[in-house]
Amino acid sequence: MKVKPSAVLNRLMAAYPGANCALHYTDPYQLLVATILSAQCTDVRVNLVTPALFTAYPDPNALAFADQIAVEELIRSTGFFHNKARNLIACAVALVEQHNGAVPRTLEELVALPGVGRKTANVVLGNVFATPGMVVDTHVKRIAFRLGWTKATDPVRIEEDLCKLLPKAGWTEAGHTLIAHGRACCKAPTPECSRCPVEDVCPRRGVTRSR
């Protein structure tokens, strides 16, 4: 018997009751910056970098006038630091010029900012503005495929598929839970199926290599 995605998700939520955003932040600006830095980088590494970055540039007004080389030196260990520094400064300029230095509260306004895609926008919306957002990172992408919730490879299509399957009110928590499961158990390339809380309902259990 096929189990509904919402029922599978409920079991995963029970297995990871403390799942939440692993990035450290105190306000929307800090979460926005941290999430931009998290691209192709671990949250642990980002959390090591951001304290000095936020001390130097505590708000969008400060970052908008930052020297790019100085920003690059602070974020170098996160990888792709040239592009990230350029995007961070451009994003800060846009916040100052278009939003009076405040982080906007809508998906449309967020994705219009330099360096901000749907993943980053949904992280911000769900965690600081209590607006449900389905975050699709590498863990969510992998697990959604393995559970048979999507056949798509494009993150936007995956987001659309998951939003159709899962209750809107729980989208943010669903992302946290799937990411926690991906880090702890449903790993790439080899999942640890023997200790998976939903192994019995996973259509790809025992398949060692899948996305």
Residue pairs with C-beta under 8 A, 6 or more apart in sequence:
3 201
5 147
5 149
5 165
5 166
6 165
6 166
6 167
8 147
8 198
8 201
9 166
9 170
9 174
9 177
11 197
11 198
12 177
12 178
12 181
12 197
12 198
13 19
13 173
13 177
14 197
15 181
15 197
16 176
16 177
16 180
16 181
16 184
19 173
19 176
19 177
19 179
19 180
20 176
21 31
21 123
21 127
21 176
22 43
22 44
22 47
23 31
23 34
23 35
23 38
23 43
23 46
23 47
23 50
23 123
24 30
24 34
24 47
24 50
25 31
25 34
25 50
25 128
27 128
28 102
28 103
28 124
28 128
28 129
29 59
29 60
29 95
29 103
30 50
30 54
31 123
31 124
31 127
31 128
32 91
32 103
32 116
32 120
32 124
33 50
33 53
33 54
33 63
33 88
33 91
34 46
34 47
34 50
35 119
35 120
35 123
35 124
36 84
36 87
36 88
36 91
36 115
36 116
36 120
37 46
37 49
37 50
37 75
37 78
37 84
37 88
38 46
38 78
39 80
39 84
40 79
40 80
41 78
41 79
45 77
45 78
46 78
48 77
49 74
49 75
49 77
49 78
52 74
53 71
53 74
53 75
56 62
56 66
56 70
56 74
57 63
57 66
57 71
57 92
59 101
60 91
60 92
60 95
60 96
60 101
61 92
61 96
61 101
62 92
63 71
63 88
63 89
63 92
64 89
64 92
64 93
64 95
64 96
66 88
66 89
66 92
68 85
68 86
68 89
69 85
71 85
71 88
71 89
72 81
72 82
72 85
75 81
75 84
75 85
75 88
78 84
83 115
84 115
86 114
87 114
87 115
88 115
90 114
90 115
91 113
91 114
91 115
91 116
94 112
94 113
94 114
95 101
95 102
95 103
95 113
99 109
103 110
103 124
103 128
104 110
104 113
105 125
105 129
105 131
107 118
107 121
107 122
107 125
107 133
110 116
110 120
110 121
110 124
110 125
111 117
111 118
111 121
118 136
118 155
118 156
118 159
119 135
119 136
119 137
119 155
121 133
122 133
122 134
122 135
122 136
122 159
122 171
122 172
122 175
123 133
123 135
124 133
125 131
125 132
125 133
126 132
126 133
126 135
126 171
126 172
126 175
127 172
132 168
132 169
132 170
132 171
132 172
133 171
133 172
133 175
134 159
134 162
134 163
134 166
134 171
134 172
134 174
134 175
135 172
135 175
135 179
136 144
136 155
136 158
136 159
136 162
136 175
137 175
137 179
138 182
138 188
139 178
139 179
139 181
139 182
139 183
139 186
140 158
140 162
140 175
140 178
140 179
140 182
141 153
141 155
141 158
141 211
142 182
142 186
142 188
142 210
142 211
143 178
143 181
143 182
143 186
144 150
144 158
144 161
144 162
144 178
145 151
145 204
145 210
145 211
146 186
146 191
146 202
146 203
146 204
146 207
146 210
146 211
147 198
147 202
147 203
147 204
148 203
148 204
149 161
149 162
149 165
150 157
150 158
150 161
150 162
152 158
152 161
162 171
162 174
163 171
166 174
182 188
185 191
185 192
185 195
185 196
185 197
186 192
186 196
188 211
189 208
189 209
189 210
190 208
190 209
191 208
193 199
193 202
193 205
193 206
196 202
196 205
199 205
204 210
